[in-house]
């Protein structure tokens, strides 16, 4: 590093009296100063629930990806997965904040992330499972990001301008996530016999949870023009997955969808066994020290 | 008339101070260079400055630091009431990095972004990229060679990728087009 470059960092340190090198010490509302009023004709309660769903998907999946840190095969994959998890956490923060504002009961993002119970989370079950290996990580990331990219592409024109802005920003990020995952699925699928078999097995483990991503939902039905119908995403996502699987010499698994419980699944707050353990870890610090600041 | 002129001078001064704040992740460039400073306005009788910024990526952890630096520097310059607002739409694009910002990045050994690929009007699907091969080569910021290879699509921050120059064999960072 040249002296000039170093001087740039010095200027940061000297100019502020109470400078803090560690980020994350001054959290502010991620939607601060944004007009959060709900447009006329949009059901505010349904919008709040919908933003919770999309925010929970990102929050829980981000946490699962963070659990991979220090365990990935190469440093480059560490930075990639850390950045993808960070993008999703950023999306989760804005969506939970949006949910809290639309709800109008004064719940902020931290309250929603750390002080809700398991059955109050609305995420799809795809994001709850612990990946068995790197192949499962890339397969799940491919399915998740291809689906979320198709969803956010449509939400970029949502009648709720805040949701539209969050989605439009997310599209740029998710394009990178999907390409990263697709390139790894192809590398492993079209790699050695062993990597092919592991990749194919990983898809088999993930596929029972894919169907749930495209199920009709009554919350979506209550938000015409503001939410996107999951059923309409299927063709676009299938086209992407088929392209990647063909290039990777992998077969689309024939797997029956994971059973629902009395007709309910992730979006209704009914989750898999792994979710309770995940949530216990995710929420433990905030619950041990409620309202702590540092 | 006098008040209006004083107020215009205030806005100019505030804009200059805000625009000169260095980015905490890329301190060789300023907020104005990066294109994340959306607006600087005075409200009321000029005692309130409202600065509007936009995040590069959704999870950008530098945003609270940037807001803190803006409040601090404007307060030091005598503005007593400083408000920093975030604006999400339209989403930030690397195309907003100024020519001066690109020059500074290159001088610091970081390759500036090429033009961002714009999709057709949403909700058109985003095309897949199945290989790391790029259509436009990224020239090495040190030796200028176009013979470079991407080693990772992500780097120390969300906005950068890692490259290696095959001519001078140096690794370098590249600000991704988005």
Interface residues (C-beta under 8 A of the other chain):
Chain A: X4 X5 X8 X9 X11 X12 X15 X16 X17 X20 X23 X24 X25 X26 X27 X28 X30 X31 X32 X33 X34 X76 X79 X80 X82 X83 X84 X86 X87 X88 X89 X90 X91 X93 X94 X149 X150 X153 X154 X156 X157 X161 X162 X164 X165 X166 X168 X169 X170 X171 X172 X173 X175 X176 X178 X179 X180 X182 X183 X186 X236 X239 X240 X243 X244 X247
Chain B: X22 X24 X27 X28 X52 X55 X57 X58 X59 X60 X61 X62 X63 X64 X65 X67 X68 X69 X72 X73 X83 X84 X85 X86 X87 X88 X89 X90 X91 X92 X108 X122 X123 X124 X125 X126 X128 X129 X130 X131 X132 X151 X152 X153 X154 X155 X156 X157 X158 X162 X176 X178
